[in-house]
Amino acid sequence: MLLRTGRRDRRHPGVRDEETAPIGDSGPRKRARRIFRSPSRAALVTALAVGAVVTLVPASGAASDIASGLVRAVRQLTVPSRSGQAFAGTPAVGALFTTSPGRLGQHFCTASVIHSPGGDLAITAAHCVTGTSGTIEFVPGYDNGNKPYGVWTVTKVYVDHAWASSSSPDDDFAFLRIGLPASGVPIEDETGAEQLATGAPASRQMVQVIGYPNASNQPVTCQDWLREPMAGQLEFDCGGYTDGTSGGPFLSEVDQATGQGMVIGVIGGYQQGGFTPQVSYSAMLGANAAALYKTAVADG
């Protein structure tokens, strides 16, 4: 297993942040990631290190924050052993790919089509498309090399100004404009769409989370109750969500017949989605997400 500071595939190149940026900018990668062979071992080291600091710091606000970090680190040793299961996918959720001349490259993150007036928007994590050069392709329903709904080009990325200025984990979400094919039929008409839910109470909800691990060509899915480990963040506990699952939707009220539901979060936020595959985070989608969605719709 991998322990990581984010869920985006490391092999994707990087560029600078933009509030509303067309694909194709270039720039330096923002952060490096470390790989540990054992998440439990790394979490234990983190817990012991934080514990040592707590013993030296008086019981103040800062110490309280450190203690909260200790609690979260220890929780990573005791989360349920359940794990996401590979499945054939669902139409509105897909993988984001790099491209090389004439063909798809490596898939590096996950995105989902959301309902919009123009039928041409998707949502993912902002850290997935920060530091991204070249063309990004979206393959909805991707399954072991099969592309049942075709390959769609991302033509523009929208991130919140708080993310663009400071990479705020509470604003780790992005909307993608999906280009029209020659037929002129928008992606939503082909795949259907998830509904975007902003401002709704999200903690203590049962959700389904879908993501594309970079080591697999099938998505994984798992259901569990959400937690609210800190202000502005949601937590989902289920194993198997490794690099590449960033941007995967937290879906509530899923219709079992269509596979569609309400997006109340995406893997990202705190620790860019989580240090271990067993614990995933999402920023809560609130007023900033609603405003950014309106910006993307108006720009269509």
TIVO-213145 format. One record per residue (C-alpha): x, y, z. Coordinates in nm, 4 decimals. Layout:
! TIVO-213145
<site X="X" Y="Y" Z="Z"/>
...
This chain:
! TIVO-213145
<site X="0.0000" Y="0.0000" Z="0.0000"/>
<site X="0.1037" Y="0.3594" Z="-0.0508"/>
<site X="0.0989" Y="0.6416" Z="0.1981"/>
<site X="0.0658" Y="0.9723" Z="0.0265"/>
<site X="0.0034" Y="1.3420" Z="0.0603"/>
<site X="-0.2516" Y="1.3433" Z="-0.2187"/>
<site X="-0.4426" Y="1.1095" Z="-0.4481"/>
<site X="-0.3407" Y="1.2465" Z="-0.7866"/>
<site X="-0.1084" Y="1.0212" Z="-0.9848"/>
<site X="0.2496" Y="1.1431" Z="-0.9439"/>
<site X="0.3224" Y="1.0946" Z="-1.3119"/>
<site X="0.1102" Y="1.3881" Z="-1.4212"/>
<site X="0.3166" Y="1.7027" Z="-1.5016"/>
<site X="0.2558" Y="2.0342" Z="-1.3268"/>
<site X="0.1729" Y="2.4023" Z="-1.3800"/>
<site X="0.0610" Y="2.7095" Z="-1.1890"/>
<site X="-0.2810" Y="2.7630" Z="-1.0357"/>
<site X="-0.5478" Y="2.9573" Z="-1.2224"/>
<site X="-0.8919" Y="3.0759" Z="-1.1123"/>
<site X="-1.0390" Y="3.0101" Z="-1.4568"/>
<site X="-0.7718" Y="2.8606" Z="-1.6773"/>
<site X="-0.7810" Y="2.7085" Z="-2.0245"/>
<site X="-0.5921" Y="2.3817" Z="-2.0507"/>
<site X="-0.2389" Y="2.4128" Z="-2.1775"/>
<site X="-0.0596" Y="2.6382" Z="-1.9265"/>
<site X="0.2727" Y="2.5162" Z="-1.7914"/>
<site X="0.4769" Y="2.5644" Z="-1.4767"/>
<site X="0.6523" Y="2.3909" Z="-1.1877"/>
<site X="0.5128" Y="2.1096" Z="-0.9799"/>
<site X="0.4000" Y="2.2474" Z="-0.6433"/>
<site X="0.4657" Y="1.9620" Z="-0.4030"/>
<site X="0.6592" Y="1.6371" Z="-0.3853"/>
<site X="0.5177" Y="1.3240" Z="-0.2259"/>
<site X="0.6721" Y="1.0581" Z="-0.0081"/>
<site X="0.5957" Y="0.6868" Z="-0.0345"/>
<site X="0.5869" Y="0.4583" Z="0.2686"/>
<site X="0.5564" Y="0.0835" Z="0.2455"/>
<site X="0.3192" Y="0.0560" Z="0.5398"/>
<site X="0.0447" Y="0.3112" Z="0.6075"/>
<site X="-0.0050" Y="0.1708" Z="0.9580"/>
<site X="0.3632" Y="0.2105" Z="1.0366"/>
<site X="0.3702" Y="0.5637" Z="0.9035"/>
<site X="0.0547" Y="0.6580" Z="1.0933"/>
<site X="0.2068" Y="0.5149" Z="1.4103"/>
<site X="0.5234" Y="0.7185" Z="1.3591"/>
<site X="0.3085" Y="1.0282" Z="1.3042"/>
<site X="0.1071" Y="0.9564" Z="1.6173"/>
<site X="0.4165" Y="0.9039" Z="1.8321"/>
<site X="0.5822" Y="1.2168" Z="1.6975"/>
<site X="0.2754" Y="1.4299" Z="1.7592"/>
<site X="0.2323" Y="1.2739" Z="2.1024"/>
<site X="0.5857" Y="1.3687" Z="2.1922"/>
<site X="0.5190" Y="1.7280" Z="2.0936"/>
<site X="0.1948" Y="1.7391" Z="2.2941"/>
<site X="0.3830" Y="1.6450" Z="2.6104"/>
<site X="0.6031" Y="1.9509" Z="2.5649"/>
<site X="0.3355" Y="2.2060" Z="2.4767"/>
<site X="0.1012" Y="2.3607" Z="2.7375"/>
<site X="-0.2719" Y="2.3023" Z="2.7076"/>
<site X="-0.3414" Y="2.5946" Z="2.4757"/>
<site X="-0.5206" Y="2.6398" Z="2.1448"/>
<site X="-0.2084" Y="2.5274" Z="1.9608"/>
<site X="-0.1798" Y="2.2192" Z="2.1811"/>
<site X="-0.5452" Y="2.1443" Z="2.1161"/>
<site X="-0.4813" Y="2.1511" Z="1.7412"/>
<site X="-0.1861" Y="1.9166" Z="1.7836"/>
<site X="-0.3926" Y="1.6849" Z="1.9996"/>
<site X="-0.6601" Y="1.6777" Z="1.7279"/>
<site X="-0.3912" Y="1.5772" Z="1.4805"/>
<site X="-0.2849" Y="1.2985" Z="1.7164"/>
<site X="-0.6410" Y="1.1704" Z="1.7348"/>
<site X="-0.6682" Y="1.1634" Z="1.3554"/>
<site X="-0.3337" Y="0.9873" Z="1.3194"/>
<site X="-0.4293" Y="0.7219" Z="1.5743"/>
<site X="-0.7673" Y="0.6736" Z="1.4021"/>
<site X="-0.5831" Y="0.5705" Z="1.0877"/>
<site X="-0.4580" Y="0.2675" Z="1.2809"/>
<site X="-0.8070" Y="0.1651" Z="1.3856"/>
<site X="-1.0323" Y="0.2385" Z="1.0867"/>
<site X="-1.2435" Y="-0.0517" Z="0.9592"/>
<site X="-1.0667" Y="-0.3095" Z="0.7417"/>
<site X="-1.3351" Y="-0.2898" Z="0.4705"/>
<site X="-1.2077" Y="-0.2019" Z="0.1262"/>
<site X="-1.3446" Y="-0.0642" Z="-0.1976"/>
<site X="-1.4396" Y="-0.3214" Z="-0.4589"/>
<site X="-1.3547" Y="-0.3025" Z="-0.8278"/>
<site X="-1.6580" Y="-0.2816" Z="-1.0545"/>
<site X="-1.7479" Y="-0.2068" Z="-1.4164"/>
<site X="-1.8172" Y="0.1609" Z="-1.3529"/>
<site X="-2.1091" Y="0.3957" Z="-1.3940"/>
<site X="-2.1784" Y="0.6242" Z="-1.6938"/>
<site X="-2.1399" Y="0.9691" Z="-1.5340"/>
<site X="-1.8128" Y="0.8959" Z="-1.3493"/>
<site X="-1.4869" Y="0.8529" Z="-1.5339"/>
<site X="-1.1109" Y="0.8862" Z="-1.5395"/>
<site X="-0.9018" Y="1.1889" Z="-1.6376"/>
<site X="-0.6144" Y="1.1088" Z="-1.8722"/>
<site X="-0.2995" Y="1.2769" Z="-1.9875"/>
<site X="-0.2395" Y="1.2609" Z="-2.3601"/>
<site X="0.0492" Y="1.1917" Z="-2.5903"/>
<site X="0.0373" Y="1.2440" Z="-2.9655"/>
<site X="-0.2557" Y="1.0530" Z="-3.1024"/>
<site X="-0.3394" Y="0.8478" Z="-2.7933"/>
<site X="-0.4348" Y="0.8514" Z="-2.4274"/>
<site X="-0.1598" Y="0.8499" Z="-2.1686"/>
<site X="-0.1975" Y="0.7581" Z="-1.8009"/>
<site X="-0.5171" Y="0.8166" Z="-1.6058"/>
<site X="-0.4361" Y="1.0291" Z="-1.3008"/>
<site X="-0.7605" Y="1.1453" Z="-1.1352"/>
<site X="-1.1361" Y="1.0920" Z="-1.1291"/>
<site X="-1.4208" Y="1.3254" Z="-1.2327"/>
<site X="-1.7983" Y="1.3098" Z="-1.2660"/>
<site X="-2.0485" Y="1.4765" Z="-1.4962"/>
<site X="-2.2826" Y="1.7116" Z="-1.3098"/>
<site X="-2.6100" Y="1.8510" Z="-1.4344"/>
<site X="-2.5855" Y="2.1957" Z="-1.5944"/>
<site X="-2.7941" Y="2.3968" Z="-1.8436"/>
<site X="-2.5418" Y="2.3348" Z="-2.1200"/>
<site X="-2.4864" Y="1.9707" Z="-2.0264"/>
<site X="-2.1093" Y="2.0188" Z="-2.0450"/>
<site X="-1.9708" Y="2.0399" Z="-1.6904"/>
<site X="-1.7890" Y="1.7917" Z="-1.4664"/>
<site X="-1.6461" Y="1.8175" Z="-1.1151"/>
<site X="-1.3136" Y="1.6981" Z="-0.9747"/>
<site X="-1.0597" Y="1.8058" Z="-0.7113"/>
<site X="-0.8739" Y="2.1324" Z="-0.7668"/>
<site X="-0.5401" Y="1.9692" Z="-0.6855"/>
<site X="-0.5978" Y="1.7310" Z="-0.9777"/>
<site X="-0.5889" Y="2.0152" Z="-1.2295"/>
<site X="-0.3416" Y="2.2439" Z="-1.0550"/>
<site X="-0.0047" Y="2.1976" Z="-1.2144"/>
<site X="-0.1487" Y="2.0399" Z="-1.5268"/>
<site X="0.0084" Y="2.0878" Z="-1.8665"/>
<site X="-0.1098" Y="1.9681" Z="-2.2028"/>
<site X="-0.4520" Y="1.8377" Z="-2.2969"/>
<site X="-0.6673" Y="1.6484" Z="-2.0473"/>
<site X="-0.9152" Y="1.3910" Z="-2.1733"/>
<site X="-1.2129" Y="1.2624" Z="-1.9773"/>
<site X="-1.3334" Y="0.9051" Z="-2.0337"/>
<site X="-1.6696" Y="0.8479" Z="-1.8628"/>
<site X="-1.7510" Y="0.4906" Z="-1.7665"/>
<site X="-1.3923" Y="0.3796" Z="-1.8384"/>
<site X="-1.3536" Y="0.0064" Z="-1.7734"/>
<site X="-1.0453" Y="-0.2001" Z="-1.8538"/>
<site X="-0.9652" Y="-0.0052" Z="-2.1675"/>
<site X="-1.3260" Y="0.0170" Z="-2.2833"/>
<site X="-1.4604" Y="0.3655" Z="-2.3546"/>
<site X="-1.8373" Y="0.3104" Z="-2.3826"/>
<site X="-1.9193" Y="0.6824" Z="-2.4015"/>
<site X="-1.6155" Y="0.7990" Z="-2.5949"/>
<site X="-1.3278" Y="1.0326" Z="-2.5125"/>
<site X="-1.4037" Y="1.3964" Z="-2.4268"/>
<site X="-1.1619" Y="1.6886" Z="-2.4158"/>
<site X="-1.1476" Y="1.9217" Z="-2.1153"/>
<site X="-1.1406" Y="2.2730" Z="-2.2613"/>
<site X="-1.1412" Y="2.4871" Z="-1.9464"/>
<site X="-1.0882" Y="2.4552" Z="-1.5712"/>
<site X="-1.2537" Y="2.6626" Z="-1.2985"/>
<site X="-1.1104" Y="2.6819" Z="-0.9460"/>
<site X="-1.2058" Y="2.9088" Z="-0.6572"/>
<site X="-0.9901" Y="3.2157" Z="-0.5898"/>
<site X="-0.9122" Y="3.0832" Z="-0.2380"/>
<site X="-0.7604" Y="2.7738" Z="-0.3962"/>
<site X="-0.5785" Y="2.9714" Z="-0.6642"/>
<site X="-0.4224" Y="3.2046" Z="-0.4062"/>
<site X="-0.3393" Y="2.9679" Z="-0.1213"/>
<site X="-0.4453" Y="2.6101" Z="-0.2089"/>
<site X="-0.7017" Y="2.6215" Z="0.0707"/>
<site X="-0.8083" Y="2.2636" Z="0.1524"/>
<site X="-1.1622" Y="2.3939" Z="0.2070"/>
<site X="-1.1751" Y="2.4903" Z="-0.1626"/>
<site X="-1.0229" Y="2.1781" Z="-0.3166"/>
<site X="-1.2819" Y="2.1380" Z="-0.5917"/>
<site X="-1.2873" Y="2.2347" Z="-0.9581"/>
<site X="-1.5351" Y="2.2411" Z="-1.2433"/>
<site X="-1.4345" Y="2.1260" Z="-1.5894"/>
<site X="-1.5863" Y="2.2385" Z="-1.9162"/>
<site X="-1.6146" Y="1.9398" Z="-2.1483"/>
<site X="-1.5852" Y="2.0210" Z="-2.5172"/>
<site X="-1.8556" Y="1.9293" Z="-2.7646"/>
<site X="-1.7791" Y="1.6559" Z="-3.0171"/>
<site X="-1.8405" Y="1.6967" Z="-3.3894"/>
<site X="-2.1978" Y="1.5788" Z="-3.3390"/>
<site X="-2.2691" Y="1.8772" Z="-3.1132"/>
<site X="-2.4294" Y="1.6506" Z="-2.8509"/>
<site X="-2.3154" Y="1.7484" Z="-2.4964"/>
<site X="-2.1712" Y="1.4873" Z="-2.2665"/>
<site X="-2.4664" Y="1.4953" Z="-2.0277"/>
<site X="-2.6953" Y="1.3748" Z="-2.3061"/>
<site X="-2.4708" Y="1.0713" Z="-2.3504"/>
<site X="-2.3924" Y="0.9763" Z="-1.9910"/>
<site X="-2.6583" Y="1.1361" Z="-1.7755"/>
<site X="-2.5363" Y="1.3434" Z="-1.4820"/>
<site X="-2.5048" Y="1.3614" Z="-1.1072"/>
<site X="-2.6801" Y="1.6457" Z="-0.9275"/>
<site X="-2.4597" Y="1.9009" Z="-0.7513"/>
<site X="-2.5624" Y="1.9574" Z="-0.3879"/>
<site X="-2.4123" Y="2.2607" Z="-0.2109"/>
<site X="-2.4908" Y="2.3932" Z="0.1330"/>
<site X="-2.6796" Y="2.0828" Z="0.2414"/>
<site X="-2.5921" Y="1.9030" Z="0.5689"/>
<site X="-2.3437" Y="1.6381" Z="0.4618"/>
<site X="-2.2054" Y="1.4695" Z="0.7728"/>
<site X="-2.3667" Y="1.1485" Z="0.8988"/>
<site X="-2.4932" Y="1.0676" Z="0.5505"/>
<site X="-2.4516" Y="0.7316" Z="0.3830"/>
<site X="-2.2543" Y="0.7836" Z="0.0617"/>
<site X="-2.1093" Y="0.5857" Z="-0.2238"/>
<site X="-1.7590" Y="0.6923" Z="-0.3273"/>
<site X="-1.6148" Y="0.6021" Z="-0.6684"/>
<site X="-1.2556" Y="0.6471" Z="-0.7812"/>
<site X="-1.0033" Y="0.5193" Z="-1.0343"/>
<site X="-0.6824" Y="0.3946" Z="-0.8636"/>
<site X="-0.3814" Y="0.4612" Z="-1.0824"/>
<site X="-0.2694" Y="0.0983" Z="-1.0567"/>
<site X="-0.5972" Y="-0.0335" Z="-1.1987"/>
<site X="-0.8062" Y="0.0168" Z="-1.5099"/>
<site X="-1.1300" Y="-0.0323" Z="-1.3191"/>
<site X="-1.2898" Y="0.1992" Z="-1.0651"/>
<site X="-1.3501" Y="0.1021" Z="-0.7038"/>
<site X="-1.6670" Y="0.1667" Z="-0.5082"/>
<site X="-1.7598" Y="0.1519" Z="-0.1413"/>
<site X="-2.0431" Y="0.2734" Z="0.0817"/>
<site X="-2.0114" Y="0.4091" Z="0.4351"/>
<site X="-2.1343" Y="0.6804" Z="0.6679"/>
<site X="-1.9648" Y="1.0189" Z="0.6497"/>
<site X="-1.7998" Y="1.1854" Z="0.9475"/>
<site X="-1.7089" Y="1.5494" Z="1.0070"/>
<site X="-1.3588" Y="1.5318" Z="1.1583"/>
<site X="-1.3063" Y="1.9092" Z="1.1509"/>
<site X="-1.4806" Y="2.2236" Z="1.0308"/>
<site X="-1.5267" Y="2.2342" Z="0.6552"/>
<site X="-1.4203" Y="1.8744" Z="0.5906"/>
<site X="-1.5854" Y="1.5347" Z="0.5450"/>
<site X="-1.4300" Y="1.1953" Z="0.6147"/>
<site X="-1.5029" Y="0.8607" Z="0.4485"/>
<site X="-1.3462" Y="0.5406" Z="0.5850"/>
<site X="-1.2916" Y="0.2584" Z="0.3377"/>
<site X="-0.9712" Y="0.1098" Z="0.1989"/>
<site X="-0.8457" Y="0.0931" Z="-0.1575"/>
<site X="-0.8586" Y="0.4651" Z="-0.2413"/>
<site X="-0.5022" Y="0.5134" Z="-0.3590"/>
<site X="-0.3448" Y="0.7718" Z="-0.5910"/>
<site X="-0.5695" Y="0.8379" Z="-0.8889"/>
<site X="-0.8925" Y="0.8388" Z="-0.6871"/>
<site X="-0.8690" Y="1.2131" Z="-0.6183"/>
<site X="-1.1741" Y="1.3921" Z="-0.7509"/>
<site X="-1.3931" Y="1.0856" Z="-0.7052"/>
<site X="-1.7453" Y="1.1873" Z="-0.6053"/>
<site X="-1.9089" Y="1.1435" Z="-0.2659"/>
<site X="-2.2574" Y="1.0427" Z="-0.3853"/>
<site X="-2.5647" Y="1.0490" Z="-0.1646"/>
<site X="-2.9173" Y="0.9317" Z="-0.2495"/>
<site X="-2.7921" Y="0.7106" Z="-0.5318"/>
<site X="-3.0581" Y="0.5701" Z="-0.7642"/>
<site X="-2.9704" Y="0.2035" Z="-0.7951"/>
<site X="-3.1316" Y="0.1838" Z="-1.1397"/>
<site X="-2.9251" Y="0.4638" Z="-1.2966"/>
<site X="-2.6239" Y="0.4850" Z="-1.0629"/>
<site X="-2.6796" Y="0.8590" Z="-1.0370"/>
<site X="-2.6937" Y="1.0554" Z="-0.7150"/>
<site X="-2.6079" Y="1.3874" Z="-0.5533"/>
<site X="-2.2446" Y="1.5014" Z="-0.5375"/>
<site X="-2.1838" Y="1.6358" Z="-0.1880"/>
<site X="-1.8039" Y="1.6184" Z="-0.2056"/>
<site X="-1.5031" Y="1.4927" Z="-0.4010"/>
<site X="-1.1907" Y="1.3185" Z="-0.2734"/>
<site X="-0.9546" Y="1.6023" Z="-0.1841"/>
<site X="-0.9487" Y="1.8719" Z="0.0809"/>
<site X="-0.7546" Y="1.7845" Z="0.3967"/>
<site X="-0.4218" Y="1.6213" Z="0.3083"/>
<site X="-0.5362" Y="1.6444" Z="-0.0566"/>
<site X="-0.7650" Y="1.3516" Z="0.0078"/>
<site X="-0.5791" Y="1.1669" Z="0.2833"/>
<site X="-0.2419" Y="1.0188" Z="0.3739"/>
<site X="-0.3655" Y="0.6586" Z="0.3613"/>
<site X="-0.5929" Y="0.4586" Z="0.1281"/>
<site X="-0.8200" Y="0.3752" Z="0.4235"/>
<site X="-0.9275" Y="0.7317" Z="0.5072"/>
<site X="-1.0480" Y="0.9797" Z="0.2446"/>
<site X="-1.1453" Y="1.3442" Z="0.2888"/>
<site X="-1.3450" Y="1.6028" Z="0.0988"/>
<site X="-1.4029" Y="1.9731" Z="0.1356"/>
<site X="-1.7659" Y="2.0501" Z="0.2120"/>
<site X="-1.9332" Y="2.1999" Z="-0.0926"/>
<site X="-2.0759" Y="2.5275" Z="0.0339"/>
<site X="-2.1206" Y="2.8847" Z="-0.0821"/>
<site X="-1.7864" Y="2.8991" Z="-0.2643"/>
<site X="-1.8658" Y="2.5865" Z="-0.4636"/>
<site X="-2.2107" Y="2.7205" Z="-0.5505"/>
<site X="-2.0627" Y="3.0513" Z="-0.6679"/>
<site X="-1.7958" Y="2.8781" Z="-0.8747"/>
<site X="-2.0591" Y="2.6573" Z="-1.0374"/>
<site X="-2.2572" Y="2.9678" Z="-1.1330"/>
<site X="-1.9411" Y="3.1199" Z="-1.2831"/>
<site X="-1.8825" Y="2.8087" Z="-1.4921"/>
<site X="-2.2443" Y="2.7998" Z="-1.6097"/>
<site X="-2.2423" Y="3.1685" Z="-1.7025"/>
<site X="-1.9188" Y="3.1215" Z="-1.8978"/>
<site X="-2.0675" Y="2.8466" Z="-2.1125"/>
